[in-house]
Amino acid sequence: MARLPDPQDELFQALNSSLGFDQRLWPQDIAGSKAHVEALRGAGVLEAQEADALVEGLDRVAGELERGEFPFQPDDEDIHMAVERRLTELVGEVGGKVHTGRSRNDQVATDLALYVRERSAAAGGLVAALMERLLVLAEAHSDWPMPGYTHLQRAQPVYLAHHLLAYFWMLRRDAVRFAAAHDGAGEMPLGAGALAGSGFEVDRAATAERLGFDRPAPNSIDAVASRDFVLDYLSAAAICATHLSRLGAELVLWSSQEFGFCEPADDFSSGSSLMPQKKNPDAAELLRAKAPRIAGDFTTLAGVLHALPLAYSKDLQEDKEALFDAVDNLEVALRAADGMLAGLRFDRERLTEAATDEFLAATEVADLLVRRGMAFREAHGVVGGLVRDALERGVSLSELSRNDLARHSELLDDEFYEVLTLDSALGSKRTEGGTSSARVTEQIAAAHAALGALRSP
């Protein structure tokens, strides 16, 4: 007689069931079960014909699932129990032996770790593709000037390539984080049992190698209780989505009539249901909106794990929906960002016009005074006075006369007018990582090398 002879309440069944969302783990569950069968065979727990029957049956179950022909039942609590039930229906009583020496605790943790490794690698590939897109755009616009901003106010001129490459390097850090998430899921929980290990001496190292893990988890309690590897993925996803949100926000601004720096392609834009003249950058706007959602997925799991006693509690079932939501939304956002950038068109004339605002060269004037012996703080004040003078008189800096300059500082001469030019301002930023043409060329070469390193085996 079962420990709990009374049927479960329907409300509890609804609360307890995870089949509605964990069905996507079936490939990992089949792979883990087949590896476990081989471990039981190697330990002498299963006879050869029993192991063969189980492997063949699992392959048949996988085929049904792949074809969408799997006969789910109302009592299937999760994908793991559904697979085992169907296996037993197909191969008979021997199907009940597949769960020998394991618990759903280590089974689920193993499936989830396999899934995280797979999706971490996929995210890394999508990030690398977007990095390549940005690099192609940077090379195509290496000598296009634009205003750089702080506080959304024009600050100093930069090359468009330099600005685009800022996102390249953000994404490179994302790629490193996804690689770390992949490695963080490299310890195999299978063999940990419910929490104390297995009573059958299966070769966990061989099973780990069979499934592509780096090693077995060294502590059985930690193996079933830990979801650090899911947090690693969610953290990387949240940061990556945040980077995409910043890209999206800038593209929304830049494509507005007020900026006019770029125009998104029609296939990544939408019209208005009321105003026929509208072309809305909806794809870029949705990149902004996905970030808090994915960050919320991280917060959800962090909350589930907070103060949770060891080893396993049913709370851990709440790890999957947050993970699946983040995976789905991040991967579509990365693909959409790539497609959107592919069709983006920049307006060189508008960018250059904005970059030739002489006030953007104010720092160059301060640097000129510093090179002539003035302390920077004093030079900052002098140039601030020049800017105020020009604004009050409604003229540009180059329209100030030599007498005007002399009133502010005796160190200012005709070179003042030379440093105000766009070429001078851009060319002066010669430090490594700066926006001068030579440094941007170096940066593009470094970006090619970084991308190649990511893609090398």
Secondary structure, 3 states (H helix, E strand, C coil): CCCCCCCCCHHHHHHHCCHHHHHHHHHHHHHHHHHHHHHHHHCCCCCHHHHHHHHHHHHHHHHHHHHCCCCCCCCCCCHHHHHHHHHHHHHHHHHHHHHCCCCHHHHHHHHHHHHHHHHHHHHHHHHHHHHHHHHHHHHHCCCCEEEEEECCEEEEEEEHHHHHHHHHHHHHHHHHHHHHHHHHCCEECCCCCCCCCCCCCCCHHHHHHHHCCCEECCCHHHHHHCCHHHHHHHHHHHHHHHHHHHHHHHHHHHCCCCCCCEECCHHHCECCCCCCCCCECHHHHHHHHHHHHHHHHHHHHHHHHCCCCCCCCHHHHHHHHHHHHHHHHHHHHHHHHHHHHHCCEECHHHHHHHHCCHHHHHHHHHHHHHHCCCCHHHHHHHHHHHHHHHHHHCCCHHHCCHHHHHHHCCCCCCHHHHHCCHHHHHHCCCCCCCCCHHHHHHHHHHHHHHHHHHHCC
